[in-house]
C-alpha cells in the first residue's frame, strides 16, 4: 500500500466527500417526489469493494444510511459472487429491508466501480420513494403483520447489465406503485447520480492514481477508529442502564420495552439490548442491520467529531438478542422502523446521560408521525400525500432544545406547506408551535408543533403511523418530560382519536374535514430551579409556556422580571 502524507489525505478526503455530496445534490434536484426533492430522504456514498463497509458518505444524506448501506452493498457483493457475471456498467436494485435495512420505501441502487478491469469500490444510492405498492398508500401500514402487507418486496436484481437498462425489471416496479411517474422520476434521478459518481471517480483516479486513493481510503478508516477510541476513552469506566417503551405494535394495544445497557472499558464501548421486547406481530420490528446503523447515529450525536466511516464501529460492540424487536427476520414487517430506532436513540442517550450528562441532550420528540392522506382526482388518477412531521429537540448543557426540528435519525427536512399544498388537494389550516410542549429544566426542551390539514377533494383516506402517544420524551439531569403526541381526526359527528392512540388505518374523510397533529416537544435538561428568571419571563412573553405552568415549574420569581 502506498504511503500517504497528511495534506494529500485531507485533500482526497474532501474530494471524495464532494463526490458523494454532488451525487446527493443531483438526486435532490431531479427527484419527482417531495420526500427526496424537498425533505432530502436519500443518501449516496462510496463503499469497500470486499466488505461493503462505508468509506465516504455525503453530508446531506441521512445518517441512518451510513451503517445500513454497508449491509446493502454487502448483499450485492454476495449476490454477484453467486452469479459470477459482474461487469462494468452493471447496477443492482432492491428494497428488501431484512438484508439491506430500514424499510421497503427505501429503494437502493448499487453499482461496482471498475478501474483497470478490477472493482475499486462500490457506489450506492438510496432514496425514499413515494409509494411502492401494498395496501396503504405511502407504505406506512401500522396494521401489517407480514412484510407482504407493506409493499412490493424486491430482492437484489440487475437494473442495468453493462450499462443497458433492463426494461422488464422497470416494468415490474412501475406495475407495483400508485405513483408511476414519481417512481420513474426518482429512479432516473438515482441512476443519474451514480453516473455522475463514476465520472467524478474517473477524474479523481486519473489525477492521483488508484494506489494513492486506495491508501487514502485505508487511512481514513484507521483514522476514524482512532478518533472513536479517543472519544470513548474520555468516558468513565462503568455500566449504565435505561429503558423506554413503544406505545404498541399497531395490532395489540400493549406497550413494548426497549432496553439498553451501556458499558465502557477503556477505549471499548458495548451496547447490550438484552431485555428488549421479542419480535411482535406489527410493523415496529426492525432488522439487525437497521439496529446496528442506529447505534452509529446515536454515538455520532454524542461525539459529533466522528466521521461517516465504518472505522468508527471497530471499537463498539453491539449485542442484540435473536428473535428480538431489533433483530427481526423475514417475513416479519418492518415498515415502522423509524419509530423503533428513535426509541433506541432515546435509551442510548438516557444511559449515556448517567455517565456524562454534559455530552447528551434530552430526548427529542421521538416520532416522525408518518401521515398519508390519499384519494382520487376527478380524472381518476390517484394522489398520495405522504409526509413526516417535526417536533421539539431536547435541552442540553449549553442551550434550550430546538423548536420544531426534524427527527435526530436524519438530516431530512420537513417538506414546506406550500409544496404540499401545491402538489395535493389539501390546505394547512394551522402550522404552528405547540405551546407548553417542551420539558422544563435549566434548559427547556424545544417545542413541538401543531398541524391541522383540511381535505379539499371530495373524499380521501388518512393513515397514521406514529409513537409517543403514551410515553413522553424524557428529560435528563433533572429535566422534565415533554408533552405526549396527540392526534385527532374529524368526522360528521365531531372529532375523534385513534383507538391505538398513535396509529390508524383507512379513516375516511370528506371535503372540508380535517386531521390534527400535536407533536411532542423535547425533554428538558437540568433542574428547573436553575433556570434564570429572565428566561422564564421570555418564554411566557413568547407564549412558549403559560403563566400558571411557569409558576408551577419555576416559581414566581420571573414575574418580578416581567414587571
Kinemage of the C-alpha trace (Angstrom):
@kinemage 1
@onewidth
@group {chain A} dominant
@subgroup {mainchain}
@vectorlist {calphas} color= white
{ca unk a 1} P 0.000 0.000 0.000
{ca unk a 2} L 1.315 3.444 -0.922
{ca unk a 3} L 2.352 5.869 1.820
{ca unk a 4} L 0.196 8.982 2.062
{ca unk a 5} L 1.031 12.299 3.695
{ca unk a 6} L -1.486 14.210 5.867
{ca unk a 7} L -2.049 17.012 3.347
{ca unk a 8} L -2.810 14.639 0.481
{ca unk a 9} L -5.066 12.638 2.797
{ca unk a 10} L -7.038 15.759 3.705
{ca unk a 11} L -7.351 16.790 0.061
{ca unk a 12} L -8.525 13.333 -1.039
{ca unk a 13} L -10.971 13.079 1.862
{ca unk a 14} L -12.504 16.375 0.788
{ca unk a 15} L -12.618 15.352 -2.869
{ca unk a 16} L -14.371 12.066 -2.101
{ca unk a 17} L -16.855 13.738 0.232
{ca unk a 18} L -17.533 16.207 -2.564
{ca unk a 19} L -18.277 13.334 -4.945
{ca unk a 20} L -20.879 11.964 -2.523
{ca unk a 21} L -22.257 15.477 -1.941
{ca unk a 22} L -22.636 16.033 -5.694
{ca unk a 23} L -24.448 12.722 -6.029
{ca unk a 24} L -26.827 13.849 -3.262
{ca unk a 25} L -27.414 17.197 -4.962
{ca unk a 26} L -28.034 15.561 -8.336
{ca unk a 27} L -30.827 13.417 -6.939
{ca unk a 28} L -32.344 16.204 -4.840
{ca unk a 29} L -32.609 18.419 -7.930
{ca unk a 30} L -34.046 15.731 -10.200
{ca unk a 31} L -36.308 13.614 -7.950
{ca unk a 32} L -40.042 13.838 -8.551
{ca unk a 33} L -41.350 13.186 -5.039
{ca unk a 34} L -41.087 15.814 -2.275
{ca unk a 35} L -39.730 13.333 0.277
{ca unk a 36} L -36.492 13.248 -1.724
{ca unk a 37} L -36.578 16.599 -3.524
{ca unk a 38} L -37.605 18.704 -0.507
{ca unk a 39} L -37.049 16.535 2.577
{ca unk a 40} L -33.762 15.002 1.308
{ca unk a 41} L -34.644 11.492 2.476
{ca unk a 42} L -31.831 9.907 0.466
{ca unk a 43} L -28.107 9.238 0.604
{ca unk a 44} L -25.079 8.439 -1.552
{ca unk a 45} L -21.647 7.124 -0.788
{ca unk a 46} L -18.566 5.070 -1.572
{ca unk a 47} L -18.242 1.556 -0.167
{ca unk a 48} L -15.469 -1.010 0.211
{ca unk a 49} L -15.012 -3.424 -2.700
{ca unk a 50} L -14.767 -6.515 -0.471
{ca unk a 51} L -16.652 -5.868 2.780
{ca unk a 52} L -19.122 -3.213 1.607
{ca unk a 53} L -18.130 -1.037 4.578
{ca unk a 54} L -18.907 2.670 4.381
{ca unk a 55} L -15.896 4.651 3.169
{ca unk a 56} L -17.411 8.057 2.464
{ca unk a 57} L -20.958 9.409 2.646
{ca unk a 58} L -22.374 12.752 1.552
{ca unk a 59} L -23.020 15.316 4.268
{ca unk a 60} L -26.606 15.846 3.110
{ca unk a 61} L -27.516 12.161 3.281
{ca unk a 62} L -29.356 10.560 6.175
{ca unk a 63} L -27.029 9.369 8.968
{ca unk a 64} L -29.059 6.171 9.436
{ca unk a 65} L -27.924 5.083 5.969
{ca unk a 66} L -24.231 5.158 6.966
{ca unk a 67} L -24.351 1.723 8.571
{ca unk a 68} L -27.356 0.362 6.715
{ca unk a 69} L -25.947 0.853 3.236
{ca unk a 70} L -22.883 -1.199 4.143
{ca unk a 71} L -25.212 -4.171 4.604
{ca unk a 72} L -26.971 -3.345 1.331
{ca unk a 73} L -23.719 -3.239 -0.611
{ca unk a 74} L -22.538 -6.471 1.027
{ca unk a 75} L -25.795 -8.122 -0.081
{ca unk a 76} L -24.992 -7.162 -3.672
{ca unk a 77} L -21.406 -8.382 -3.303
{ca unk a 78} L -22.690 -11.757 -2.115
{ca unk a 79} L -25.304 -11.912 -4.892
{ca unk a 80} L -22.727 -11.047 -7.548
{ca unk a 81} L -20.404 -13.755 -6.243
{ca unk a 82} L -23.163 -16.305 -6.803
{ca unk a 83} L -23.900 -15.486 -10.447
{ca unk a 84} L -20.288 -14.516 -11.356
{ca unk a 85} L -21.409 -12.062 -14.030
{ca unk a 86} L -20.468 -8.697 -12.534
{ca unk a 87} L -19.193 -6.281 -15.189
{ca unk a 88} L -18.636 -2.529 -15.705
{ca unk a 89} L -21.951 -0.725 -16.148
{ca unk a 90} L -23.923 -3.210 -14.017
{ca unk a 91} L -26.332 -1.726 -11.486
{ca unk a 92} L -28.308 -3.639 -8.887
{ca unk a 93} L -31.620 -2.500 -7.421
{ca unk a 94} L -33.568 -3.744 -4.398
{ca unk a 95} L -35.531 -2.679 -1.331
{ca unk a 96} L -35.557 -5.837 0.847
{ca unk a 97} L -35.288 -4.383 4.358
{ca unk a 98} L -34.242 -7.612 6.036
{ca unk a 99} L -30.932 -7.690 4.185
{ca unk a 100} L -30.479 -4.008 3.355
{ca unk a 101} L -32.022 -2.375 6.408
{ca unk a 102} L -34.661 0.345 7.042
{ca unk a 103} L -37.943 -0.325 5.168
{ca unk a 104} L -39.384 -1.131 1.753
{ca unk a 105} L -39.916 2.507 0.773
{ca unk a 106} L -36.134 2.961 0.581
{ca unk a 107} L -35.042 1.874 -2.897
{ca unk a 108} L -31.345 1.036 -3.200
{ca unk a 109} L -29.170 1.155 -6.318
{ca unk a 110} L -25.659 -0.317 -6.080
{ca unk a 111} L -23.033 -0.106 -8.850
{ca unk a 112} L -19.499 -1.520 -8.876
{ca unk a 113} L -16.866 0.990 -9.878
{ca unk a 114} L -14.166 -0.618 -12.014
{ca unk a 115} L -10.587 0.572 -12.554
{ca unk a 116} L -8.225 -1.241 -14.892
{ca unk a 117} L -10.581 -4.207 -15.067
{ca unk a 118} L -10.935 -4.646 -11.276
{ca unk a 119} L -13.529 -3.453 -8.805
{ca unk a 120} L -12.082 -0.464 -6.979
{ca unk a 121} L -15.128 0.297 -4.810
{ca unk a 122} L -18.915 0.432 -4.978
{ca unk a 123} L -21.122 3.473 -5.471
{ca unk a 124} L -24.602 3.376 -3.994
{ca unk a 125} L -27.745 5.471 -3.930
{ca unk a 126} L -30.767 5.119 -1.674
{ca unk a 127} L -33.937 7.186 -1.717
{ca unk a 128} L -37.342 7.040 -0.082
{ca unk a 129} L -39.844 6.508 -2.884
{ca unk a 130} L -43.325 7.931 -2.629
{ca unk a 131} L -45.175 4.641 -2.960
{ca unk a 132} L -44.040 1.050 -3.590
{ca unk a 133} L -47.388 -0.721 -3.598
{ca unk a 134} L -49.016 -2.554 -0.714
{ca unk a 135} L -52.450 -1.875 0.810
{ca unk a 136} L -51.614 1.544 2.333
{ca unk a 137} L -50.690 4.498 0.104
{ca unk a 138} L -47.228 5.652 1.134
{ca unk a 139} L -46.454 2.196 2.589
{ca unk a 140} L -46.632 3.023 6.318
{ca unk a 141} L -49.146 0.326 7.241
{ca unk a 142} L -49.498 0.095 11.047
{ca unk a 143} L -51.732 -2.981 10.761
{ca unk a 144} L -49.269 -5.108 8.736
{ca unk a 145} L -48.428 -8.487 10.232
{ca unk a 146} L -46.045 -9.584 7.475
{ca unk a 147} L -43.845 -7.800 5.001
{ca unk a 148} L -46.124 -8.653 2.073
{ca unk a 149} L -48.754 -6.325 3.557
{ca unk a 150} L -46.375 -3.368 3.404
{ca unk a 151} L -45.133 -3.061 -0.183
{ca unk a 152} L -43.525 -4.816 -3.110
{ca unk a 153} L -40.505 -6.796 -1.862
{ca unk a 154} L -37.715 -6.591 -4.417
{ca unk a 155} L -34.589 -8.727 -3.838
{ca unk a 156} L -31.263 -7.667 -5.399
{ca unk a 157} L -31.696 -7.835 -9.189
{ca unk a 158} L -29.825 -6.231 -12.057
{ca unk a 159} L -31.364 -2.985 -13.226
{ca unk a 160} L -28.576 -2.452 -15.760
{ca unk a 161} L -26.321 -5.005 -17.464
{ca unk a 162} L -23.236 -3.488 -18.947
{ca unk a 163} L -24.993 -0.125 -18.886
{ca unk a 164} L -28.108 -1.416 -20.672
{ca unk a 165} L -31.380 -0.838 -18.807
{ca unk a 166} L -33.382 -3.986 -18.083
{ca unk a 167} L -36.846 -2.760 -19.029
{ca unk a 168} L -38.606 -5.848 -17.673
{ca unk a 169} L -37.346 -5.020 -14.159
{ca unk a 170} L -38.539 -1.436 -14.542
{ca unk a 171} L -41.932 -2.664 -15.735
{ca unk a 172} L -42.358 -4.870 -12.653
{ca unk a 173} L -41.533 -1.980 -10.336
{ca unk a 174} L -43.843 0.501 -12.088
{ca unk a 175} L -46.693 -2.001 -12.125
{ca unk a 176} L -46.491 -2.113 -8.321
{ca unk a 177} L -46.793 1.572 -7.488
{ca unk a 178} L -49.697 4.003 -7.370
{ca unk a 179} L -47.356 6.788 -8.459
{ca unk a 180} L -45.669 5.589 -11.657
{ca unk a 181} L -44.450 8.980 -12.838
{ca unk a 182} L -42.968 9.749 -9.441
{ca unk a 183} L -41.265 6.347 -9.240
{ca unk a 184} L -39.775 6.649 -12.734
{ca unk a 185} L -38.538 10.156 -11.989
{ca unk a 186} L -36.868 9.067 -8.767
{ca unk a 187} L -35.328 6.020 -10.440
{ca unk a 188} L -33.892 8.151 -13.242
{ca unk a 189} L -32.516 10.602 -10.689
{ca unk a 190} L -30.746 7.837 -8.790
{ca unk a 191} L -29.227 6.388 -11.959
{ca unk a 192} L -28.032 9.854 -12.974
{ca unk a 193} L -26.437 10.315 -9.546
{ca unk a 194} L -24.500 7.067 -9.984
{ca unk a 195} L -23.418 8.133 -13.497
{ca unk a 196} L -22.064 11.361 -12.026
{ca unk a 197} L -20.251 9.423 -9.311
{ca unk a 198} L -18.494 7.286 -11.925
{ca unk a 199} L -17.341 10.344 -13.869
{ca unk a 200} L -16.041 12.053 -10.730
{ca unk a 201} L -14.204 8.908 -9.602
{ca unk a 202} L -12.629 8.586 -13.048
{ca unk a 203} L -11.342 12.141 -12.800
{ca unk a 204} L -10.042 11.625 -9.264
{ca unk a 205} L -8.130 8.446 -10.072
{ca unk a 206} L -6.789 9.934 -13.307
{ca unk a 207} L -5.309 12.757 -11.256
{ca unk a 208} L -3.978 10.900 -8.205
{ca unk a 209} L -3.732 7.258 -9.239
{ca unk a 210} L -5.573 4.247 -7.874
{ca unk a 211} L -2.905 3.294 -5.335
{ca unk a 212} L -2.834 6.724 -3.701
{ca unk a 213} L -6.622 6.933 -3.459
{ca unk a 214} L -6.809 3.383 -2.103
{ca unk a 215} L -4.210 4.285 0.534
{ca unk a 216} L -6.306 7.302 1.496
{ca unk a 217} L -9.386 5.131 1.980
{ca unk a 218} L -7.471 2.767 4.278
{ca unk a 219} L -6.039 5.699 6.226
{ca unk a 220} L -9.466 7.290 6.655
{ca unk a 221} L -10.823 4.073 8.163
{ca unk a 222} L -7.900 3.837 10.586
{ca unk a 223} L -8.281 7.497 11.480
{ca unk a 224} L -11.988 7.015 12.195
{ca unk a 225} L -11.161 4.136 14.539
{ca unk a 226} L -8.530 6.191 16.357
{ca unk a 227} L -10.932 9.097 16.816
{ca unk a 228} L -13.662 6.822 18.159
{ca unk a 229} L -11.332 5.140 20.631
{ca unk a 230} L -10.096 8.530 21.803
{ca unk a 231} L -13.632 9.775 22.425
{ca unk a 232} L -14.690 6.607 24.256
{ca unk a 233} L -11.600 6.672 26.462
{ca unk a 234} L -12.726 10.072 27.768
{ca unk a 235} L -15.801 8.403 29.282
{ca unk a 236} L -15.612 6.935 32.783
{ca unk a 237} L -15.485 3.154 33.018
{ca unk a 238} L -18.763 1.629 34.162
{ca unk a 239} L -22.154 0.263 33.189
{ca unk a 240} L -25.388 2.240 32.923
{ca unk a 241} L -28.868 1.043 32.004
{ca unk a 242} L -32.010 2.665 30.590
{ca unk a 243} L -35.405 1.629 29.265
{ca unk a 244} L -38.308 3.186 27.415
{ca unk a 245} L -41.435 1.895 25.696
{ca unk a 246} L -43.209 1.770 22.365
{ca unk a 247} L -46.932 2.657 22.580
{ca unk a 248} L -47.973 -0.574 20.847
{ca unk a 249} L -47.230 -2.589 17.728
{ca unk a 250} L -50.284 -1.418 15.765
{ca unk a 251} L -52.025 -4.761 16.299
{ca unk a 252} L -52.235 -5.317 20.069
{ca unk a 253} L -52.602 -2.415 22.468
{ca unk a 254} L -49.685 -3.389 24.699
{ca unk a 255} L -46.507 -1.427 25.392
{ca unk a 256} L -43.187 -2.956 24.326
{ca unk a 257} L -39.946 -2.217 26.214
{ca unk a 258} L -36.685 -1.159 24.602
{ca unk a 259} L -33.747 -1.642 26.986
{ca unk a 260} L -30.036 -0.989 26.768
{ca unk a 261} L -27.009 -1.394 28.991
{ca unk a 262} L -24.121 0.896 28.040
{ca unk a 263} L -20.732 -0.288 29.255
{ca unk a 264} L -17.339 1.396 28.903
{ca unk a 265} L -13.990 -0.269 29.495
{ca unk a 266} L -11.057 1.851 28.416
{ca unk a 267} L -11.459 2.655 24.722
{ca unk a 268} L -14.140 -0.012 24.141
{ca unk a 269} L -17.877 0.651 24.296
{ca unk a 270} L -20.584 -2.011 24.465
{ca unk a 271} L -24.300 -1.527 23.823
{ca unk a 272} L -26.315 -4.513 25.069
{ca unk a 273} L -30.027 -4.588 24.211
{ca unk a 274} L -30.835 -7.707 26.220
{ca unk a 275} L -34.272 -7.325 27.809
{ca unk a 276} L -35.812 -5.573 24.815
{ca unk a 277} L -39.201 -6.978 23.781
{ca unk a 278} L -39.281 -10.020 21.494
{ca unk a 279} L -40.452 -9.677 17.915
{ca unk a 280} L -44.064 -8.597 17.647
{ca unk a 281} L -46.942 -9.077 15.224
{ca unk a 282} L -46.957 -5.478 13.984
{ca unk a 283} L -44.514 -3.451 11.888
{ca unk a 284} L -42.384 -1.831 14.594
{ca unk a 285} L -39.888 -4.679 14.312
{ca unk a 286} L -36.576 -3.750 12.742
{ca unk a 287} L -33.892 -5.848 11.078
{ca unk a 288} L -30.485 -6.237 12.706
{ca unk a 289} L -28.689 -4.057 10.086
{ca unk a 290} L -31.032 -1.197 10.923
{ca unk a 291} L -30.413 -1.558 14.651
{ca unk a 292} L -26.638 -1.539 14.191
{ca unk a 293} L -26.822 1.549 11.992
{ca unk a 294} L -28.983 3.262 14.608
{ca unk a 295} L -26.283 2.734 17.220
{ca unk a 296} L -23.863 4.583 14.966
{ca unk a 297} L -26.293 7.508 14.691
{ca unk a 298} L -26.634 7.744 18.473
{ca unk a 299} L -22.872 7.635 19.000
{ca unk a 300} L -22.403 10.252 16.276
{ca unk a 301} L -24.787 12.568 18.160
{ca unk a 302} L -22.837 12.118 21.380
{ca unk a 303} L -19.463 12.565 19.641
{ca unk a 304} L -20.119 14.912 16.678
{ca unk a 305} L -16.493 14.899 15.511
{ca unk a 306} L -16.700 11.259 14.389
{ca unk a 307} L -16.793 10.811 10.589
{ca unk a 308} L -19.195 8.811 8.420
{ca unk a 309} L -16.861 5.856 8.150
{ca unk a 310} L -17.132 2.203 9.187
{ca unk a 311} L -13.891 2.532 11.161
{ca unk a 312} L -15.883 4.207 13.927
{ca unk a 313} L -17.640 0.924 14.705
{ca unk a 314} L -14.443 -1.110 15.259
{ca unk a 315} L -14.358 -0.009 18.904
{ca unk a 316} L -18.071 -0.561 19.543
{ca unk a 317} L -19.588 -3.942 20.410
{ca unk a 318} L -23.329 -4.230 19.809
{ca unk a 319} L -25.254 -7.099 21.419
{ca unk a 320} L -28.768 -7.744 20.123
{ca unk a 321} L -30.556 -10.966 21.100
{ca unk a 322} L -32.040 -13.196 18.418
{ca unk a 323} L -35.826 -13.068 17.923
{ca unk a 324} L -35.839 -9.575 19.361
{ca unk a 325} L -37.739 -6.465 18.306
{ca unk a 326} L -34.373 -5.243 16.994
{ca unk a 327} L -33.375 -8.391 15.058
{ca unk a 328} L -36.494 -9.354 13.097
{ca unk a 329} L -36.182 -11.950 10.373
{ca unk a 330} L -38.036 -12.173 7.067
{ca unk a 331} L -41.020 -12.042 6.598
{ca unk a 332} L -41.859 -10.062 9.749
{ca unk a 333} L -42.980 -6.492 8.947
{ca unk a 334} L -40.503 -3.642 9.469
{ca unk a 335} L -42.301 -0.688 7.870
{ca unk a 336} L -42.352 1.452 11.016
{ca unk a 337} L -38.618 1.192 11.609
{ca unk a 338} L -38.317 4.952 12.115
{ca unk a 339} L -40.303 4.811 15.348
{ca unk a 340} L -38.249 1.988 16.841
{ca unk a 341} L -34.825 3.411 16.067
{ca unk a 342} L -35.891 6.730 17.572
{ca unk a 343} L -36.616 4.858 20.805
{ca unk a 344} L -33.227 3.140 20.564
{ca unk a 345} L -31.568 6.544 20.358
{ca unk a 346} L -33.591 7.738 23.348
{ca unk a 347} L -32.473 4.870 25.588
{ca unk a 348} L -28.839 5.214 24.485
{ca unk a 349} L -28.998 8.914 25.359
{ca unk a 350} L -30.653 8.188 28.711
{ca unk a 351} L -27.965 5.637 29.587
{ca unk a 352} L -25.101 7.851 28.414
{ca unk a 353} L -26.507 10.798 30.386
{ca unk a 354} L -25.841 8.884 33.607
{ca unk a 355} L -22.164 8.669 32.691
{ca unk a 356} L -21.574 12.108 31.149
{ca unk a 357} L -24.648 14.354 31.093
{ca unk a 358} L -22.606 17.192 29.606
{ca unk a 359} L -22.356 15.243 26.324
{ca unk a 360} L -26.011 14.314 25.931
{ca unk a 361} L -29.288 16.094 25.221
{ca unk a 362} L -32.779 15.319 26.488
{ca unk a 363} L -34.919 13.006 24.406
{ca unk a 364} L -36.199 14.503 21.174
{ca unk a 365} L -39.852 14.192 20.200
{ca unk a 366} L -39.394 10.569 19.223
{ca unk a 367} L -41.758 10.009 16.268
{ca unk a 368} L -41.840 11.044 12.625
{ca unk a 369} L -45.673 10.838 12.605
{ca unk a 370} L -45.790 9.271 9.145
{ca unk a 371} L -49.106 10.580 7.847
{ca unk a 372} L -50.593 9.620 4.485
{ca unk a 373} L -53.700 11.211 3.002
{ca unk a 374} L -54.778 9.713 -0.306
{ca unk a 375} L -57.613 9.928 -2.813
{ca unk a 376} L -58.504 10.133 -6.498
{ca unk a 377} L -58.582 13.197 -8.685
{ca unk a 378} L -61.610 13.917 -10.905
{ca unk a 379} L -59.875 12.171 -13.821
{ca unk a 380} L -59.474 9.005 -11.731
{ca unk a 381} L -55.736 9.358 -11.084
{ca unk a 382} L -54.521 8.544 -7.586
{ca unk a 383} L -52.912 11.116 -5.362
{ca unk a 384} L -50.922 10.248 -2.251
{ca unk a 385} L -49.662 12.897 0.146
{ca unk a 386} L -47.128 11.199 2.365
{ca unk a 387} L -45.027 13.256 4.714
{ca unk a 388} L -43.399 13.259 8.124
{ca unk a 389} L -43.690 15.995 10.714
{ca unk a 390} L -41.435 17.745 13.208
{ca unk a 391} L -41.264 18.234 16.940
{ca unk a 392} L -39.070 19.519 19.736
{ca unk a 393} L -35.492 18.503 20.483
{ca unk a 394} L -34.051 18.012 23.951
{ca unk a 395} L -32.319 20.654 26.013
{ca unk a 396} L -28.560 20.375 26.583
{ca unk a 397} L -25.940 21.707 28.953
{ca unk a 398} L -25.421 24.612 26.550
{ca unk a 399} L -28.888 25.688 25.461
{ca unk a 400} L -32.615 25.120 25.158
{ca unk a 401} L -33.718 22.465 22.704
{ca unk a 402} L -34.561 23.289 19.102
{ca unk a 403} L -38.194 24.165 18.421
{ca unk a 404} L -39.872 22.220 15.611
{ca unk a 405} L -36.896 20.267 14.343
{ca unk a 406} L -36.530 17.134 12.233
{ca unk a 407} L -36.003 13.681 13.698
{ca unk a 408} L -32.469 13.009 15.022
{ca unk a 409} L -32.171 9.909 12.828
{ca unk a 410} L -31.645 12.105 9.816
{ca unk a 411} L -30.773 15.407 8.222
{ca unk a 412} L -34.068 15.267 6.343
{ca unk a 413} L -36.152 18.415 6.435
{ca unk a 414} L -39.906 18.734 6.770
{ca unk a 415} L -41.496 19.455 3.368
{ca unk a 416} L -42.837 23.039 3.256
{ca unk a 417} L -46.594 23.560 3.463
{ca unk a 418} L -46.514 25.441 0.159
{ca unk a 419} L -45.016 22.449 -1.654
{ca unk a 420} L -47.539 20.011 -0.191
{ca unk a 421} L -50.488 22.300 -0.898
{ca unk a 422} L -49.389 22.860 -4.490
{ca unk a 423} L -48.977 19.131 -5.138
{ca unk a 424} L -52.082 17.750 -3.398
{ca unk a 425} L -55.706 18.799 -2.757
{ca unk a 426} L -55.155 19.791 0.872
{ca unk a 427} L -54.728 23.019 2.780
{ca unk a 428} L -52.929 23.571 6.074
{ca unk a 429} L -55.275 25.467 8.368
{ca unk a 430} L -52.626 25.560 11.094
{ca unk a 431} L -48.854 25.092 11.165
{ca unk a 432} L -47.606 26.469 14.461
{ca unk a 433} L -45.518 25.865 17.554
{ca unk a 434} L -47.306 23.876 20.274
{ca unk a 435} L -47.350 25.953 23.440
{ca unk a 436} L -46.185 24.235 26.627
{ca unk a 437} L -44.939 21.101 24.895
{ca unk a 438} L -41.245 21.330 25.852
{ca unk a 439} L -39.936 19.699 29.017
{ca unk a 440} L -38.989 22.045 31.855
{ca unk a 441} L -35.416 22.417 33.049
{ca unk a 442} L -32.390 24.649 33.441
{ca unk a 443} L -32.540 24.481 29.659
{ca unk a 444} L -36.025 23.615 28.498
{ca unk a 445} L -36.878 21.228 25.717
{ca unk a 446} L -37.831 22.587 22.321
{ca unk a 447} L -41.486 22.951 21.378
{ca unk a 448} L -43.416 20.537 19.226
{ca unk a 449} L -45.814 21.681 16.541
{ca unk a 450} L -49.494 21.766 15.660
{ca unk a 451} L -50.530 20.797 12.123
{ca unk a 452} L -54.163 20.940 11.034
{ca unk a 453} L -54.806 19.719 7.496
{ca unk a 454} L -58.089 20.078 5.607
{ca unk a 455} L -59.066 17.881 2.666
{ca unk a 456} L -60.088 19.888 -0.415
{ca unk a 457} L -61.031 16.887 -2.587
{ca unk a 458} L -64.484 15.277 -2.421
{ca unk a 459} L -63.160 12.360 -0.381
{ca unk a 460} L -59.917 10.877 0.906
{ca unk a 461} L -58.493 8.395 3.392
{ca unk a 462} L -55.969 9.047 6.147
{ca unk a 463} L -53.352 6.704 7.618
{ca unk a 464} L -51.093 7.469 10.581
{ca unk a 465} L -48.039 5.660 11.912
{ca unk a 466} L -46.757 7.462 14.989
{ca unk a 467} L -45.485 6.966 18.532
{ca unk a 468} L -45.050 8.797 21.840
{ca unk a 469} L -48.807 8.916 22.394
{ca unk a 470} L -48.472 7.191 25.779
{ca unk a 471} L -44.851 7.601 26.827
{ca unk a 472} L -43.466 11.113 26.850
{ca unk a 473} L -39.948 12.087 25.716
{ca unk a 474} L -37.759 12.117 28.822
{ca unk a 475} L -35.650 14.869 30.264
{ca unk a 476} L -32.170 14.231 31.652
{ca unk a 477} L -30.066 15.543 34.537
{ca unk a 478} L -33.249 16.528 36.380
{ca unk a 479} L -35.085 17.988 33.388
{ca unk a 480} L -38.804 17.458 32.924
{ca unk a 481} L -40.541 15.253 30.378
{ca unk a 482} L -42.108 16.769 27.259
{ca unk a 483} L -45.746 16.647 26.146
{ca unk a 484} L -47.017 13.457 24.518
{ca unk a 485} L -48.135 13.047 20.915
{ca unk a 486} L -51.812 13.803 20.192
{ca unk a 487} L -53.773 13.072 17.015
{ca unk a 488} L -57.412 13.847 16.153
{ca unk a 489} L -59.458 13.417 13.009
{ca unk a 490} L -62.796 14.947 12.075
{ca unk a 491} L -65.978 13.035 11.171
{ca unk a 492} L -69.606 14.047 10.720
{ca unk a 493} L -70.239 13.669 14.467
{ca unk a 494} L -67.160 15.619 15.599
{ca unk a 495} L -63.530 14.942 16.472
{ca unk a 496} L -62.105 11.510 17.342
{ca unk a 497} L -58.849 9.900 18.482
{ca unk a 498} L -57.418 6.628 17.115
{ca unk a 499} L -58.194 3.568 19.224
{ca unk a 500} L -54.460 2.772 19.327
{ca unk a 501} L -53.526 6.380 20.201
{ca unk a 502} L -50.780 6.897 17.615
{ca unk a 503} L -51.724 4.553 14.773
{ca unk a 504} L -54.699 4.235 12.430
{ca unk a 505} L -55.632 2.853 9.021
{ca unk a 506} L -58.132 3.979 6.393
{ca unk a 507} L -60.016 6.781 8.153
{ca unk a 508} L -62.493 8.194 5.610
{ca unk a 509} L -62.515 11.965 5.199
{ca unk a 510} L -64.912 14.208 3.299
{ca unk a 511} L -64.258 17.559 1.720
{ca unk a 512} L -63.730 20.125 4.453
{ca unk a 513} L -62.883 17.603 7.166
{ca unk a 514} L -59.556 17.847 8.925
{ca unk a 515} L -56.861 15.901 10.717
{ca unk a 516} L -54.857 17.476 13.536
{ca unk a 517} L -51.405 16.526 14.802
{ca unk a 518} L -49.992 17.936 18.040
{ca unk a 519} L -46.424 16.674 18.144
{ca unk a 520} L -44.288 16.167 21.275
{ca unk a 521} L -41.662 18.582 22.448
{ca unk a 522} L -38.184 17.671 23.665
{ca unk a 523} L -37.147 16.679 27.159
{ca unk a 524} L -35.627 19.290 29.442
{ca unk a 525} L -32.061 19.437 30.755
{ca unk a 526} L -31.098 20.158 34.355
{ca unk a 527} L -33.132 21.215 37.360
{ca unk a 528} L -35.920 23.719 36.594
{ca unk a 529} L -34.916 25.683 39.703
{ca unk a 530} L -31.663 26.585 37.934
{ca unk a 531} L -33.366 28.312 35.004
{ca unk a 532} L -32.805 32.093 35.123
{ca unk a 533} L -35.962 34.051 35.845
{ca unk a 534} L -35.373 36.273 32.813
{ca unk a 535} L -35.520 33.244 30.502
{ca unk a 536} L -38.752 32.058 32.111
{ca unk a 537} L -40.232 35.517 31.636
{ca unk a 538} L -39.191 35.467 27.996
{ca unk a 539} L -40.817 32.050 27.482
{ca unk a 540} L -44.070 33.357 28.936
{ca unk a 541} L -43.982 36.508 26.814
{ca unk a 542} L -43.455 34.439 23.657
{ca unk a 543} L -46.273 32.056 24.556
{ca unk a 544} L -43.936 29.061 24.898
{ca unk a 545} L -45.458 28.361 28.330
{ca unk a 546} L -48.444 29.915 30.084
{ca unk a 547} L -48.091 31.854 33.321
{ca unk a 548} L -49.708 29.259 35.571
{ca unk a 549} L -47.493 26.457 34.256
{ca unk a 550} L -44.430 28.680 34.663
{ca unk a 551} L -45.352 29.372 38.283
{ca unk a 552} L -45.705 25.649 38.969
{ca unk a 553} L -42.474 24.622 37.265
{ca unk a 554} L -40.165 27.544 38.030
{ca unk a 555} L -41.699 29.517 40.902
{ca unk a 556} L -42.844 33.118 40.687
{ca unk a 557} L -39.538 34.993 40.549
{ca unk a 558} L -39.990 35.505 36.801
{ca unk a 559} L -42.965 37.797 37.489
{ca unk a 560} L -40.643 40.375 39.031
{ca unk a 561} L -38.567 40.363 35.844
{ca unk a 562} L -41.697 40.843 33.790
{ca unk a 563} L -42.665 43.886 35.842
